[in-house]
Amino acid sequence: MSIRTALVLAFIAAASSAALAQSSGTPEQRAACGPDVRRFCYRVKQSDGDNAYLQCLELNRDNLSAKCLNMLKSYGK
């Protein structure tokens, strides 16, 4: 699994059900960006595709928490 895929899965997990959240992404990814996904990307649906969460976070980059922003930067985003 690519790093990009793992990060996108973390965003999806943060916005999805608890069961999915426990099975996707690393705990660090969920902890860093989960609150930002819930705050800024609550309208994004899984059916919008994996990149929709990443695009949402990138659109809200100026308002992201330091933790999430650092996570994105660590993956080259």
N, C-alpha and C positions, 0 to 999 in steps of 0.2 A: 504494500500500500504506500502510495506516495505521501509525502509530508502534506502537500496541498489537500489531498483527499482526507487525511486524518484531521486536519484543521477544519475543513468543511463539515465533516461528521461531528466534530465537537460542537459546532454552531447549531447544527440540526438537533443534536442531543439536548442542547441547552434549551431549545425552544419546544421540544417535543415532550411526550409523556415521560413519566418517571422511569418506566421500564426501559424505554429506548435510551434515556439519559444514562442509565447505569451500564449500558452495553456499548456505547459509541464514544469515541474520543477519549483522551486521557483525562484523569482527574484535574491535572494542571490546566488543560485547555478549557474544561468546563468551568473551573473556578475563575479563570481569568476573564473569560468572555461571556459566560452565561448571563450575568446581570445585564450586560449591554445588549445582548440578543433579545432578552425579554423586554428591555426598555425601548429599543429603537426598531426592532425587527419583528414585532409581534404580529404584523400583518402578512409577513412572508409565510407561505405554506410550503410543506414538503414537496407538493406537486409542482412548485415553481422551479424546482431543480436545485442541485447542490450549490451552484454559484450564486444563487439569489441571496443567501445569507451573507456570503463574503461581499457581494456587491452592496448590500445594505450597510454592512459595517464600514466599508470604504466610503460610502456616501455620508456617513455620520462620523467620520474619522475625527473631526475637530471636537466632538463631544464625547468620545470614548474615554473610558476610565484608563488610567495609566497602565494598569495590569493588562487590559485587553490590547491596548496600543503596543505595549512591549511584546506581547505574544505575536501580534501581526508582524511587527518588525523582525522578530526572531525567525520568522518564516519568509522573510523577504518581501513582505507586503506593505 
